[in-house]
Amino acid sequence: MSKSLDDVINLVINSDPAKRSLGFKYIGKHRYTEATDFCLNALQHDDEEDVRASAAWALDQINSPETVYELIQALYDPCFSVRSNAGWGLVHIARRTIPHLVIPEVIDILMESTDEDACQMAYLVLHHIGGEEARSAINRYWKDR
């Protein structure tokens, strides 16, 4: 079933977390770039894990380099599915668009963060992006451990 942008916005501002999550799934499915700010806001501020995960997934589908900072920050989210969806968003942006916008930031997390979950996701992101810079960082990470 297709939903208009207005219908989807009404879902993402709903008080019911299941409806908000569904709204973000529609945003991603239809790549409603006009709703990017709603996704970013939910990713950063929504109390519900499923909503944040759906917002991260929508941002992955939108694939906008302007969302890199927020996706990087989401690697620190306590919920695995949020970290995973944000990580895939970073992988896809790096592969499709601008790897040098993503890779240095993810390397910083891998090498400097004390958050084991964020490091694990940074490792996976670099592994999936590939390339010499990512491989070199992964090798340094294991050497320094």
Number of C-alpha atoms within 10 A of each C-alpha: 3 9 12 12 17 9 12 22 19 13 20 26 14 14 9 10 19 14 17 26 24 18 27 31 23 24 30 24 14 16 18 18 18 12 20 21 12 16 28 19 13 24 27 16 11 17 11 15 19 18 26 31 28 27 33 33 27 30 34 24 21 22 22 16 19 11 21 21 13 16 27 21 16 23 27 21 21 12 16 16 17 25 26 21 23 34 28 23 27 34 24 21 24 23 14 11 14 13 19 10 16 24 22 15 15 25 22 13 22 25 18 11 14 10 12 12 17 24 22 14 22 29 23 19 27 26 15 18 22 18 12 9 14 21 16 13 21 21 10 13 16 9 8 8 6
